[in-house]
Amino acid sequence: MNQKDRMLVGLPYKSWLDGLAEERMANKKKIYEYNHLLPDEYEKN
């Protein structure tokens, strides 16, 4: 069982293993882009 599977079922996990840090950074970038859309750019989301 990898760390993401452990996280999803509610078991203790290590957030820096198995690519979780990279997934977290990718999601932070998506959230940043979404939060900085101009009002007339609603088609981008």
All heavy atoms as atom14 arrays in JSON, in Angstrom:
{
  "sequence": "MNQKDRMLVGLPYKSWLDGLAEERMANKKKIYEYNHLLPDEYEKN",
  "atom14_mask": [
    [1, 1, 1, 1, 1, 1, 1, 1, 0, 0, 0, 0, 0, 0],
    [1, 1, 1, 1, 1, 1, 1, 1, 0, 0, 0, 0, 0, 0],
    [1, 1, 1, 1, 1, 1, 1, 1, 1, 0, 0, 0, 0, 0],
    [1, 1, 1, 1, 1, 1, 1, 1, 1, 0, 0, 0, 0, 0],
    [1, 1, 1, 1, 1, 1, 1, 1, 0, 0, 0, 0, 0, 0],
    [1, 1, 1, 1, 1, 1, 1, 1, 1, 1, 1, 0, 0, 0],
    [1, 1, 1, 1, 1, 1, 1, 1, 0, 0, 0, 0, 0, 0],
    [1, 1, 1, 1, 1, 1, 1, 1, 0, 0, 0, 0, 0, 0],
    [1, 1, 1, 1, 1, 1, 1, 0, 0, 0, 0, 0, 0, 0],
    [1, 1, 1, 1, 0, 0, 0, 0, 0, 0, 0, 0, 0, 0],
    [1, 1, 1, 1, 1, 1, 1, 1, 0, 0, 0, 0, 0, 0],
    [1, 1, 1, 1, 1, 1, 1, 0, 0, 0, 0, 0, 0, 0],
    [1, 1, 1, 1, 1, 1, 1, 1, 1, 1, 1, 1, 0, 0],
    [1, 1, 1, 1, 1, 1, 1, 1, 1, 0, 0, 0, 0, 0],
    [1, 1, 1, 1, 1, 1, 0, 0, 0, 0, 0, 0, 0, 0],
    [1, 1, 1, 1, 1, 1, 1, 1, 1, 1, 1, 1, 1, 1],
    [1, 1, 1, 1, 1, 1, 1, 1, 0, 0, 0, 0, 0, 0],
    [1, 1, 1, 1, 1, 1, 1, 1, 0, 0, 0, 0, 0, 0],
    [1, 1, 1, 1, 0, 0, 0, 0, 0, 0, 0, 0, 0, 0],
    [1, 1, 1, 1, 1, 1, 1, 1, 0, 0, 0, 0, 0, 0],
    [1, 1, 1, 1, 1, 0, 0, 0, 0, 0, 0, 0, 0, 0],
    [1, 1, 1, 1, 1, 1, 1, 1, 1, 0, 0, 0, 0, 0],
    [1, 1, 1, 1, 1, 1, 1, 1, 1, 0, 0, 0, 0, 0],
    [1, 1, 1, 1, 1, 1, 1, 1, 1, 1, 1, 0, 0, 0],
    [1, 1, 1, 1, 1, 1, 1, 1, 0, 0, 0, 0, 0, 0],
    [1, 1, 1, 1, 1, 0, 0, 0, 0, 0, 0, 0, 0, 0],
    [1, 1, 1, 1, 1, 1, 1, 1, 0, 0, 0, 0, 0, 0],
    [1, 1, 1, 1, 1, 1, 1, 1, 1, 0, 0, 0, 0, 0],
    [1, 1, 1, 1, 1, 1, 1, 1, 1, 0, 0, 0, 0, 0],
    [1, 1, 1, 1, 1, 1, 1, 1, 1, 0, 0, 0, 0, 0],
    [1, 1, 1, 1, 1, 1, 1, 1, 0, 0, 0, 0, 0, 0],
    [1, 1, 1, 1, 1, 1, 1, 1, 1, 1, 1, 1, 0, 0],
    [1, 1, 1, 1, 1, 1, 1, 1, 1, 0, 0, 0, 0, 0],
    [1, 1, 1, 1, 1, 1, 1, 1, 1, 1, 1, 1, 0, 0],
    [1, 1, 1, 1, 1, 1, 1, 1, 0, 0, 0, 0, 0, 0],
    [1, 1, 1, 1, 1, 1, 1, 1, 1, 1, 0, 0, 0, 0],
    [1, 1, 1, 1, 1, 1, 1, 1, 0, 0, 0, 0, 0, 0],
    [1, 1, 1, 1, 1, 1, 1, 1, 0, 0, 0, 0, 0, 0],
    [1, 1, 1, 1, 1, 1, 1, 0, 0, 0, 0, 0, 0, 0],
    [1, 1, 1, 1, 1, 1, 1, 1, 0, 0, 0, 0, 0, 0],
    [1, 1, 1, 1, 1, 1, 1, 1, 1, 0, 0, 0, 0, 0],
    [1, 1, 1, 1, 1, 1, 1, 1, 1, 1, 1, 1, 0, 0],
    [1, 1, 1, 1, 1, 1, 1, 1, 1, 0, 0, 0, 0, 0],
    [1, 1, 1, 1, 1, 1, 1, 1, 1, 0, 0, 0, 0, 0],
    [1, 1, 1, 1, 1, 1, 1, 1, 0, 0, 0, 0, 0, 0]
  ],
  "atom14_positions": [
    [[0.87, -1.18, 0.0], [0.0, 0.0, 0.0], [0.9, 1.23, 0.0], [1.76, 1.38, 0.86], [-0.89, -0.05, 1.25], [-1.8, 1.15, 1.4], [-2.89, 1.09, 2.85], [-4.19, 0.05, 2.23], [0.0, 0.0, 0.0], [0.0, 0.0, 0.0], [0.0, 0.0, 0.0], [0.0, 0.0, 0.0], [0.0, 0.0, 0.0], [0.0, 0.0, 0.0]],
    [[0.69, 2.12, -0.97], [1.52, 3.33, -1.0], [0.94, 4.4, -0.08], [-0.13, 4.24, 0.51], [1.7, 3.84, -2.43], [0.42, 4.34, -3.06], [-0.5, 4.76, -2.39], [0.35, 4.28, -4.38], [0.0, 0.0, 0.0], [0.0, 0.0, 0.0], [0.0, 0.0, 0.0], [0.0, 0.0, 0.0], [0.0, 0.0, 0.0], [0.0, 0.0, 0.0]],
    [[1.66, 5.49, 0.04], [1.29, 6.55, 0.99], [-0.04, 7.21, 0.62], [-0.82, 7.57, 1.49], [2.41, 7.58, 1.11], [3.72, 7.01, 1.62], [3.6, 6.4, 2.99], [3.07, 7.01, 3.91], [4.1, 5.18, 3.15], [0.0, 0.0, 0.0], [0.0, 0.0, 0.0], [0.0, 0.0, 0.0], [0.0, 0.0, 0.0], [0.0, 0.0, 0.0]],
    [[-0.31, 7.37, -0.67], [-1.58, 7.98, -1.08], [-2.75, 7.1, -0.7], [-3.77, 7.58, -0.21], [-1.59, 8.26, -2.58], [-2.81, 9.03, -3.03], [-2.72, 9.48, -4.45], [-3.91, 10.31, -4.82], [-3.78, 10.85, -6.17], [0.0, 0.0, 0.0], [0.0, 0.0, 0.0], [0.0, 0.0, 0.0], [0.0, 0.0, 0.0], [0.0, 0.0, 0.0]],
    [[-2.61, 5.79, -0.91], [-3.66, 4.86, -0.51], [-3.9, 4.92, 0.99], [-5.04, 4.89, 1.45], [-3.3, 3.42, -0.92], [-3.3, 3.22, -2.42], [-3.96, 3.99, -3.13], [-2.62, 2.27, -2.87], [0.0, 0.0, 0.0], [0.0, 0.0, 0.0], [0.0, 0.0, 0.0], [0.0, 0.0, 0.0], [0.0, 0.0, 0.0], [0.0, 0.0, 0.0]],
    [[-2.81, 4.99, 1.75], [-2.93, 5.08, 3.21], [-3.69, 6.36, 3.59], [-4.56, 6.33, 4.45], [-1.56, 5.06, 3.86], [-0.83, 3.73, 3.72], [0.55, 3.76, 4.36], [0.47, 3.97, 5.79], [0.28, 3.01, 6.7], [0.19, 1.76, 6.31], [0.22, 3.31, 7.99], [0.0, 0.0, 0.0], [0.0, 0.0, 0.0], [0.0, 0.0, 0.0]],
    [[-3.35, 7.46, 2.92], [-4.01, 8.74, 3.21], [-5.51, 8.65, 2.91], [-6.34, 9.08, 3.71], [-3.37, 9.84, 2.37], [-4.04, 11.19, 2.49], [-3.4, 12.41, 1.33], [-4.03, 11.79, -0.23], [0.0, 0.0, 0.0], [0.0, 0.0, 0.0], [0.0, 0.0, 0.0], [0.0, 0.0, 0.0], [0.0, 0.0, 0.0], [0.0, 0.0, 0.0]],
    [[-5.84, 8.06, 1.77], [-7.24, 8.01, 1.35], [-8.12, 7.13, 2.24], [-9.32, 7.37, 2.33], [-7.33, 7.55, -0.11], [-6.75, 8.53, -1.13], [-6.74, 7.9, -2.52], [-7.52, 9.83, -1.13], [0.0, 0.0, 0.0], [0.0, 0.0, 0.0], [0.0, 0.0, 0.0], [0.0, 0.0, 0.0], [0.0, 0.0, 0.0], [0.0, 0.0, 0.0]],
    [[-7.52, 6.13, 2.89], [-8.33, 5.29, 3.78], [-8.23, 5.72, 5.24], [-8.79, 5.08, 6.12], [-7.98, 3.78, 3.64], [-8.27, 3.29, 2.25], [-6.55, 3.49, 4.04], [0.0, 0.0, 0.0], [0.0, 0.0, 0.0], [0.0, 0.0, 0.0], [0.0, 0.0, 0.0], [0.0, 0.0, 0.0], [0.0, 0.0, 0.0], [0.0, 0.0, 0.0]],
    [[-7.51, 6.82, 5.5], [-7.46, 7.37, 6.84], [-6.38, 6.8, 7.74], [-6.44, 6.98, 8.95], [0.0, 0.0, 0.0], [0.0, 0.0, 0.0], [0.0, 0.0, 0.0], [0.0, 0.0, 0.0], [0.0, 0.0, 0.0], [0.0, 0.0, 0.0], [0.0, 0.0, 0.0], [0.0, 0.0, 0.0], [0.0, 0.0, 0.0], [0.0, 0.0, 0.0]],
    [[-5.41, 6.11, 7.16], [-4.29, 5.58, 7.95], [-3.18, 6.62, 8.03], [-3.11, 7.52, 7.19], [-3.75, 4.31, 7.3], [-4.69, 3.11, 7.27], [-4.1, 1.99, 6.43], [-5.01, 2.65, 8.68], [0.0, 0.0, 0.0], [0.0, 0.0, 0.0], [0.0, 0.0, 0.0], [0.0, 0.0, 0.0], [0.0, 0.0, 0.0], [0.0, 0.0, 0.0]],
    [[-2.29, 6.49, 9.0], [-1.13, 7.39, 9.05], [-0.29, 7.24, 7.78], [-0.17, 6.14, 7.22], [-0.34, 6.9, 10.26], [-1.3, 6.12, 11.07], [-2.3, 5.55, 10.12], [0.0, 0.0, 0.0], [0.0, 0.0, 0.0], [0.0, 0.0, 0.0], [0.0, 0.0, 0.0], [0.0, 0.0, 0.0], [0.0, 0.0, 0.0], [0.0, 0.0, 0.0]],
    [[0.24, 8.35, 7.28], [1.06, 8.32, 6.06], [2.14, 9.38, 6.16], [2.1, 10.26, 7.0], [0.18, 8.55, 4.83], [-0.45, 9.92, 4.78], [0.14, 10.95, 4.05], [-1.63, 10.21, 5.46], [-0.42, 12.21, 4.01], [-2.2, 11.46, 5.43], [-1.59, 12.46, 4.69], [-2.13, 13.71, 4.65], [0.0, 0.0, 0.0], [0.0, 0.0, 0.0]],
    [[3.12, 9.25, 5.28], [4.23, 10.21, 5.21], [4.04, 11.06, 3.96], [4.16, 10.58, 2.84], [5.56, 9.46, 5.18], [5.77, 8.66, 6.44], [7.03, 7.83, 6.38], [7.14, 7.04, 7.68], [8.22, 6.07, 7.63], [0.0, 0.0, 0.0], [0.0, 0.0, 0.0], [0.0, 0.0, 0.0], [0.0, 0.0, 0.0], [0.0, 0.0, 0.0]],
    [[3.76, 12.33, 4.15], [3.35, 13.21, 3.06], [4.48, 13.55, 2.09], [4.23, 14.12, 1.04], [2.74, 14.49, 3.61], [3.71, 15.22, 4.34], [0.0, 0.0, 0.0], [0.0, 0.0, 0.0], [0.0, 0.0, 0.0], [0.0, 0.0, 0.0], [0.0, 0.0, 0.0], [0.0, 0.0, 0.0], [0.0, 0.0, 0.0], [0.0, 0.0, 0.0]],
    [[5.69, 13.21, 2.4], [6.82, 13.53, 1.53], [7.23, 12.34, 0.65], [8.15, 12.46, -0.13], [8.01, 14.02, 2.36], [8.52, 13.0, 3.33], [9.49, 12.07, 3.1], [8.08, 12.79, 4.66], [9.68, 11.3, 4.21], [8.82, 11.72, 5.2], [7.13, 13.4, 5.47], [8.64, 11.25, 6.49], [6.96, 12.92, 6.75], [7.7, 11.87, 7.25]],
    [[6.54, 11.22, 0.75], [6.89, 10.03, -0.02], [5.9, 9.77, -1.14], [4.78, 10.29, -1.15], [6.94, 8.8, 0.9], [7.99, 8.8, 1.99], [7.86, 7.54, 2.84], [9.38, 8.89, 1.39], [0.0, 0.0, 0.0], [0.0, 0.0, 0.0], [0.0, 0.0, 0.0], [0.0, 0.0, 0.0], [0.0, 0.0, 0.0], [0.0, 0.0, 0.0]],
    [[6.31, 8.94, -2.09], [5.45, 8.42, -3.16], [4.8, 9.5, -4.02], [3.69, 9.33, -4.5], [4.36, 7.5, -2.59], [4.91, 6.23, -1.97], [6.03, 5.84, -2.31], [4.19, 5.63, -1.14], [0.0, 0.0, 0.0], [0.0, 0.0, 0.0], [0.0, 0.0, 0.0], [0.0, 0.0, 0.0], [0.0, 0.0, 0.0], [0.0, 0.0, 0.0]],
    [[5.48, 10.62, -4.21], [4.98, 11.65, -5.11], [3.91, 12.56, -4.53], [3.37, 13.39, -5.27], [0.0, 0.0, 0.0], [0.0, 0.0, 0.0], [0.0, 0.0, 0.0], [0.0, 0.0, 0.0], [0.0, 0.0, 0.0], [0.0, 0.0, 0.0], [0.0, 0.0, 0.0], [0.0, 0.0, 0.0], [0.0, 0.0, 0.0], [0.0, 0.0, 0.0]],
    [[3.6, 12.44, -3.26], [2.56, 13.3, -2.69], [2.97, 14.77, -2.68], [2.13, 15.64, -2.92], [2.21, 12.84, -1.26], [1.43, 11.53, -1.17], [1.22, 11.15, 0.28], [0.11, 11.62, -1.89], [0.0, 0.0, 0.0], [0.0, 0.0, 0.0], [0.0, 0.0, 0.0], [0.0, 0.0, 0.0], [0.0, 0.0, 0.0], [0.0, 0.0, 0.0]],
    [[4.25, 15.04, -2.44], [4.71, 16.44, -2.44], [4.55, 17.05, -3.84], [4.12, 18.21, -3.97], [6.15, 16.52, -1.98], [0.0, 0.0, 0.0], [0.0, 0.0, 0.0], [0.0, 0.0, 0.0], [0.0, 0.0, 0.0], [0.0, 0.0, 0.0], [0.0, 0.0, 0.0], [0.0, 0.0, 0.0], [0.0, 0.0, 0.0], [0.0, 0.0, 0.0]],
    [[4.85, 16.28, -4.87], [4.71, 16.77, -6.24], [3.25, 17.0, -6.6], [2.9, 18.0, -7.24], [5.35, 15.8, -7.23], [6.86, 15.74, -7.13], [7.37, 14.82, -6.02], [6.56, 14.18, -5.31], [8.61, 14.75, -5.86], [0.0, 0.0, 0.0], [0.0, 0.0, 0.0], [0.0, 0.0, 0.0], [0.0, 0.0, 0.0], [0.0, 0.0, 0.0]],
    [[2.38, 16.09, -6.18], [0.94, 16.27, -6.42], [0.43, 17.51, -5.71], [-0.38, 18.27, -6.26], [0.15, 15.06, -5.94], [0.25, 13.86, -6.84], [-0.69, 12.75, -6.42], [-1.86, 13.04, -6.08], [-0.25, 11.59, -6.41], [0.0, 0.0, 0.0], [0.0, 0.0, 0.0], [0.0, 0.0, 0.0], [0.0, 0.0, 0.0], [0.0, 0.0, 0.0]],
    [[0.88, 17.72, -4.48], [0.47, 18.89, -3.7], [0.9, 20.17, -4.4], [0.12, 21.12, -4.52], [1.05, 18.79, -2.29], [0.5, 19.77, -1.33], [0.86, 19.47, 0.12], [2.26, 19.11, 0.35], [2.68, 17.87, 0.62], [1.84, 16.87, 0.7], [3.96, 17.62, 0.81], [0.0, 0.0, 0.0], [0.0, 0.0, 0.0], [0.0, 0.0, 0.0]],
    [[2.14, 20.21, -4.91], [2.63, 21.41, -5.61], [1.84, 21.65, -6.89], [1.48, 22.79, -7.21], [4.11, 21.29, -5.91], [4.69, 22.51, -6.59], [4.46, 24.07, -5.7], [5.56, 23.83, -4.33], [0.0, 0.0, 0.0], [0.0, 0.0, 0.0], [0.0, 0.0, 0.0], [0.0, 0.0, 0.0], [0.0, 0.0, 0.0], [0.0, 0.0, 0.0]],
    [[1.54, 20.6, -7.64], [0.76, 20.75, -8.87], [-0.62, 21.32, -8.56], [-1.13, 22.2, -9.27], [0.64, 19.41, -9.59], [0.0, 0.0, 0.0], [0.0, 0.0, 0.0], [0.0, 0.0, 0.0], [0.0, 0.0, 0.0], [0.0, 0.0, 0.0], [0.0, 0.0, 0.0], [0.0, 0.0, 0.0], [0.0, 0.0, 0.0], [0.0, 0.0, 0.0]],
    [[-1.24, 20.84, -7.48], [-2.56, 21.36, -7.1], [-2.48, 22.8, -6.62], [-3.39, 23.59, -6.9], [-3.19, 20.46, -6.05], [-3.73, 19.19, -6.65], [-4.35, 19.23, -7.7], [-3.49, 18.08, -6.0], [0.0, 0.0, 0.0], [0.0, 0.0, 0.0], [0.0, 0.0, 0.0], [0.0, 0.0, 0.0], [0.0, 0.0, 0.0], [0.0, 0.0, 0.0]],
    [[-1.42, 23.15, -5.9], [-1.26, 24.54, -5.47], [-1.16, 25.47, -6.67], [-1.71, 26.58, -6.66], [-0.02, 24.69, -4.59], [-0.18, 24.17, -3.2], [1.09, 24.38, -2.4], [0.95, 23.88, -0.98], [2.14, 24.15, -0.17], [0.0, 0.0, 0.0], [0.0, 0.0, 0.0], [0.0, 0.0, 0.0], [0.0, 0.0, 0.0], [0.0, 0.0, 0.0]],
    [[-0.46, 25.03, -7.72], [-0.34, 25.84, -8.94], [-1.69, 26.03, -9.62], [-2.02, 27.12, -10.07], [0.66, 25.2, -9.9], [2.09, 25.32, -9.43], [3.04, 24.63, -10.39], [4.48, 24.73, -9.91], [5.42, 24.06, -10.82], [0.0, 0.0, 0.0], [0.0, 0.0, 0.0], [0.0, 0.0, 0.0], [0.0, 0.0, 0.0], [0.0, 0.0, 0.0]],
    [[-2.48, 24.95, -9.68], [-3.81, 25.04, -10.29], [-4.7, 26.0, -9.5], [-5.43, 26.8, -10.08], [-4.46, 23.66, -10.35], [-3.84, 22.74, -11.36], [-4.5, 21.38, -11.32], [-3.8, 20.41, -12.23], [-4.37, 19.05, -12.13], [0.0, 0.0, 0.0], [0.0, 0.0, 0.0], [0.0, 0.0, 0.0], [0.0, 0.0, 0.0], [0.0, 0.0, 0.0]],
    [[-4.65, 25.9, -8.19], [-5.45, 26.78, -7.34], [-5.02, 28.23, -7.51], [-5.86, 29.14, -7.61], [-5.36, 26.35, -5.87], [-6.06, 25.0, -5.67], [-5.95, 27.4, -4.93], [-5.76, 24.34, -4.34], [0.0, 0.0, 0.0], [0.0, 0.0, 0.0], [0.0, 0.0, 0.0], [0.0, 0.0, 0.0], [0.0, 0.0, 0.0], [0.0, 0.0, 0.0]],
    [[-3.71, 28.47, -7.59], [-3.19, 29.82, -7.78], [-3.71, 30.39, -9.11], [-4.19, 31.52, -9.16], [-1.67, 29.8, -7.76], [-1.06, 31.16, -7.98], [-0.85, 32.03, -6.92], [-0.71, 31.59, -9.26], [-0.31, 33.28, -7.12], [-0.17, 32.84, -9.47], [0.04, 33.68, -8.4], [0.57, 34.92, -8.6], [0.0, 0.0, 0.0], [0.0, 0.0, 0.0]],
    [[-3.6, 29.59, -10.19], [-4.08, 30.06, -11.49], [-5.57, 30.38, -11.44], [-6.01, 31.4, -11.96], [-3.83, 29.0, -12.56], [-2.39, 28.88, -12.98], [-2.2, 27.82, -14.05], [-3.15, 27.58, -14.85], [-1.11, 27.25, -14.1], [0.0, 0.0, 0.0], [0.0, 0.0, 0.0], [0.0, 0.0, 0.0], [0.0, 0.0, 0.0], [0.0, 0.0, 0.0]],
    [[-6.35, 29.5, -10.84], [-7.8, 29.72, -10.75], [-8.11, 30.99, -9.97], [-8.96, 31.78, -10.38], [-8.45, 28.51, -10.09], [-9.94, 28.64, -9.95], [-10.77, 28.39, -11.02], [-10.51, 29.03, -8.74], [-12.14, 28.53, -10.91], [-11.87, 29.16, -8.61], [-12.69, 28.91, -9.7], [-14.05, 29.06, -9.59], [0.0, 0.0, 0.0], [0.0, 0.0, 0.0]],
    [[-7.44, 31.19, -8.86], [-7.72, 32.36, -8.02], [-7.29, 33.67, -8.65], [-7.72, 34.73, -8.21], [-7.04, 32.2, -6.65], [-7.76, 31.23, -5.77], [-8.96, 31.03, -5.89], [-7.03, 30.6, -4.87], [0.0, 0.0, 0.0], [0.0, 0.0, 0.0], [0.0, 0.0, 0.0], [0.0, 0.0, 0.0], [0.0, 0.0, 0.0], [0.0, 0.0, 0.0]],
    [[-6.46, 33.61, -9.68], [-5.99, 34.83, -10.33], [-6.59, 35.04, -11.72], [-6.09, 35.84, -12.5], [-4.47, 34.84, -10.39], [-3.86, 35.04, -9.04], [-3.61, 34.01, -8.18], [-3.52, 36.17, -8.37], [-3.11, 34.48, -7.05], [-3.06, 35.79, -7.14], [0.0, 0.0, 0.0], [0.0, 0.0, 0.0], [0.0, 0.0, 0.0], [0.0, 0.0, 0.0]],
    [[-7.67, 34.33, -12.02], [-8.37, 34.56, -13.28], [-9.09, 35.91, -13.22], [-9.63, 36.29, -12.18], [-9.41, 33.48, -13.53], [-8.9, 32.11, -13.96], [-10.08, 31.14, -14.04], [-8.17, 32.18, -15.27], [0.0, 0.0, 0.0], [0.0, 0.0, 0.0], [0.0, 0.0, 0.0], [0.0, 0.0, 0.0], [0.0, 0.0, 0.0], [0.0, 0.0, 0.0]],
    [[-9.1, 36.6, -14.32], [-9.87, 37.83, -14.42], [-11.35, 37.47, -14.56], [-11.68, 36.37, -15.02], [-9.41, 38.64, -15.63], [-7.98, 39.18, -15.55], [-7.58, 39.82, -16.87], [-7.85, 40.17, -14.41], [0.0, 0.0, 0.0], [0.0, 0.0, 0.0], [0.0, 0.0, 0.0], [0.0, 0.0, 0.0], [0.0, 0.0, 0.0], [0.0, 0.0, 0.0]],
    [[-12.24, 38.37, -14.21], [-13.66, 38.05, -14.27], [-14.14, 37.6, -15.65], [-15.04, 36.78, -15.76], [-14.33, 39.36, -13.87], [-13.33, 40.06, -13.04], [-11.99, 39.67, -13.6], [0.0, 0.0, 0.0], [0.0, 0.0, 0.0], [0.0, 0.0, 0.0], [0.0, 0.0, 0.0], [0.0, 0.0, 0.0], [0.0, 0.0, 0.0], [0.0, 0.0, 0.0]],
    [[-13.53, 38.12, -16.71], [-13.96, 37.73, -18.06], [-13.26, 36.48, -18.57], [-13.45, 36.09, -19.72], [-13.81, 38.89, -19.03], [-12.37, 39.34, -19.17], [-11.53, 38.95, -18.33], [-12.08, 40.11, -20.1], [0.0, 0.0, 0.0], [0.0, 0.0, 0.0], [0.0, 0.0, 0.0], [0.0, 0.0, 0.0], [0.0, 0.0, 0.0], [0.0, 0.0, 0.0]],
    [[-12.48, 35.81, -17.76], [-11.78, 34.61, -18.16], [-12.44, 33.34, -17.59], [-11.8, 32.33, -17.39], [-10.33, 34.65, -17.68], [-9.5, 35.75, -18.31], [-8.07, 35.76, -17.81], [-7.88, 35.61, -16.59], [-7.18, 35.91, -18.63], [0.0, 0.0, 0.0], [0.0, 0.0, 0.0], [0.0, 0.0, 0.0], [0.0, 0.0, 0.0], [0.0, 0.0, 0.0]],
    [[-13.74, 33.39, -17.36], [-14.41, 32.26, -16.73], [-14.39, 31.0, -17.61], [-14.57, 29.92, -17.11], [-15.84, 32.63, -16.35], [-16.72, 33.03, -17.5], [-17.45, 32.08, -18.19], [-16.83, 34.35, -17.89], [-18.25, 32.43, -19.25], [-17.62, 34.72, -18.94], [-18.34, 33.77, -19.62], [-19.12, 34.12, -20.66], [0.0, 0.0, 0.0], [0.0, 0.0, 0.0]],
    [[-14.16, 31.13, -18.92], [-14.11, 29.96, -19.8], [-12.88, 29.09, -19.52], [-12.86, 27.92, -19.87], [-14.07, 30.36, -21.28], [-15.35, 31.01, -21.77], [-15.23, 32.53, -21.78], [-14.12, 33.06, -21.61], [-16.27, 33.19, -21.94], [0.0, 0.0, 0.0], [0.0, 0.0, 0.0], [0.0, 0.0, 0.0], [0.0, 0.0, 0.0], [0.0, 0.0, 0.0]],
    [[-11.83, 29.64, -18.92], [-10.59, 28.9, -18.7], [-10.7, 27.82, -17.63], [-9.92, 26.89, -17.62], [-9.46, 29.85, -18.32], [-8.98, 30.69, -19.46], [-7.78, 31.51, -19.02], [-7.26, 32.35, -20.16], [-6.08, 33.11, -19.76], [0.0, 0.0, 0.0], [0.0, 0.0, 0.0], [0.0, 0.0, 0.0], [0.0, 0.0, 0.0], [0.0, 0.0, 0.0]],
    [[-11.62, 27.94, -16.7], [-11.67, 26.97, -15.61], [-12.39, 25.75, -15.95], [-12.72, 25.09, -16.65], [-12.28, 27.55, -14.34], [-13.71, 28.01, -14.53], [-14.36, 27.66, -15.5], [-14.2, 28.8, -13.62], [0.0, 0.0, 0.0], [0.0, 0.0, 0.0], [0.0, 0.0, 0.0], [0.0, 0.0, 0.0], [0.0, 0.0, 0.0], [0.0, 0.0, 0.0]]
  ]
}
